[in-house]
Amino acid sequence: MKMKLALMIVGLLILGSCKTKEMTAVDPSSQERPVIEKETEVAVEVDQQTGIMSLEERFTFTQEDDRSRHDQKQYFVIIGSFRKQENALGYKESLIAKGFDPVILLSENGLHRVSVDSYDMESNARDRIMKIRSQFNEHEDTWLLIRK
């Protein structure tokens, strides 16, 4: 229950002030996942088995050295999102103290996403999210960003 509430809160934060055009429910037995369609054409998906939320969007790297290390990756493990860059930078510092190697991404809608890992394969990113959630209760809302 706590996990579902956290996922709902994260979903609302990501959706921000955008108005929902329609919500499409999908039969859980089908291969498709439930999708929330928005006016910005950004789709948020939640995997029914793991509860991992994923979002596909464009972004840029805020630091050149981060771009050179992660630019070829498509799947990013997001541990926080902030409207103000200074908040993302402060959060980044707290994550470094926990042993993470965070990178800040600027999303197409102006949010500063804090990523702690990037991968070529979606399954590896999802495995990392599950590991973070199991090791850090405070990060149970970690989610997957897929580069558009």
Protein Blocks (a to p, Z undefined) as FASTA:
>chain_A
ZZmmmmmmmmmmmnmmaccfbdcdddfkbmbdcddddfkopacdddfklopacddddddd
fbfklmmmmmmpmbdcdfbdcfblklmmmmmmmmmmnopacdddddfkopacddfbdcfb
fklmmmmmmmmmmmmmklmmgccdddZZ
